[in-house]
Amino acid sequence: MDQENSDVWKDWLLQHRHGNDPQLKKQFLGDVAQLADRVLDGARLGQGMTLADIGTGDGLVAFRAIERLGPSLNVVMTDISAPLLDYVRTAATARGVQGQCTFLQCSADAMPGMADDSVDALTTRAVVTYVADKPAAFREFHRVVRPGGYLSMAEPILRDDALEVCALRKLVESGQGVNADPFFPLLLRWRSALYPDTEEKLRQFAPTNFGERDLVRYAIDAGFTDIHLEFHVDVRNEEHRAPWEAFINASPHPLAPTLSKVLDEQFTPQERTFFEMRLRELYEQSSRFSIDRIAWMTARKPAKP
């Protein structure tokens, strides 16, 4: 990947979320396509409307909206990542829809390039999770949506993942058996690189400092109404076990390093050999399952009297 046109957001979306494994990539793309369709259902778009896709990433939601509505739909695609905006600008040109798209580089909690009451609907997909000032983001969403317009979002909830790491730290530090096996302190070292390992760090880390119910509170405080939230927990067996190389070059979220990077930077050669041997044995011989925790929420900005 071109490092001059790369950052953690682009690297994760296009590479690290599936470890460059073709089968995993196909699975991820299918999953997020279904997710995008549900987000768009909640946006209640119609002909001639303007959609703001905040944190557009690879443009999936925005481009599927254009596919649904055709040439009458205008889309404002925002992202904090300049490389990703370059990517979606190129994709829009290749699709022949660049005339329907506006591209803005900004964070979700500060969008000065967007006017008040300027869009009919606003969507996010795994965006608010990574914003430090989430109430400010909701205030911005409310500001730019026209009266009567809709907010529709799908946000991963990562707090439980962090709580599991916090529990692992307490277990390792308690000395109740696990310290006899040097594998567990090394496991903690790896997992602590992905998620906070204390409750104080959990509260300070943007992806884990909120729960699904907090989204409702943010929406209410910002002035939205007709709020509906569903929290889904989906546990499924992984039919395709990714190759070990894909596993160590993948990460669970954009702010988490890959296992390969953690091994390179935080383990001695001897620790790496020992840990990688044990973890690979567990990975290849144990049954695998994934857990997805996603909050789906729609809300409406009240129409003017």
Beta strands, then each sheet from edge to edge (+ up, - down):
strand 1: 50-54
strand 2: 74-79
strand 3: 101-105
strand 4: 119-125
strand 5: 145-156
strand 6: 225-237
strand 7: 289-300
sheet 1: 3+ 2+ 1+ 4+ 5+ 7- 6+
end
